[in-house]
Amino acid sequence: MKQYIGDGMLLITAIVWGSGFVVTAIALEYLSAYQVMAGRFVLATIILILLFRKRFKTFSKSIIWKGAILGTILYIGFALQTVGLEYTTPSKNAFLTAVNVVIVPIIAYLIYKRKIDRYEIFGSVIAIVGIGFLSLQGSLTINIGDALSLACAVAFAFDIFYTNHFVKKEDAISLTIMQFITASSIGIIAVLIQGDIPTTFEKEAVYSIVYLAVFSTTIAYVCQNVAFRYTTATKGAIILSLESFFGMVLSVLFLHEILTGRMITGAILILMAIFIAELKPSFHRKRTLRNT
């Protein structure tokens, strides 16, 4: 039952993150990327502290340094994603971000020398082809927004990897609080360094920041970090990758984004790569066990 609850929480996270691409695009019409980042993380941190302030009593040096690592990675990932969204479309941003699922096994190999199987290699090749269809222009160049979106995929791959690793031994809520405190602190520093403190707020900007803070940040990350205690990293990665699908659908519905055949082909290839890299090894292992 706990496993189903964990999977359900990750599905909620994927849907909310998919909507986040649309809401972030709206917020960027009124605020800079760094203002959006600072706003969402500061408000999310305040919400978490108000809801779970008693968790501070359980804080240890381990939670502080692990949460700080997760918060730094989280801010870097969202900064790359949000700035990238200024130069590319929400649907392309969503699908390029989803490539993180293919990158996770590579990180596991580099850090823990875990063998990369042939399905993961095949999935990576298909993902690269999909990225080409989705992002490469006629001159075989990739625009800055797509490049930043790919870089954010690497950051989020590290976030998924270390979150899954850390929550096995630490309290998920306490880790999330420290993660958000770190991310919001970096966000405030970034805005202050740029001298980019907003003096006026449009209501659309306020609504967007509130949505991103409450749903895409607080609820989504609490769900993700708690869920990883009850489900496997493989299944979790598959479910979270659906954010790209929801991001594309919602971009078309609410932002009236026009998808070309080339973009749809690239998106399908990336989704295929994700499912090949994540589902096939599990299927193969189950079939092998049945035959033994």
Disulfide bonds with the S-S distance in Angstrom:
none
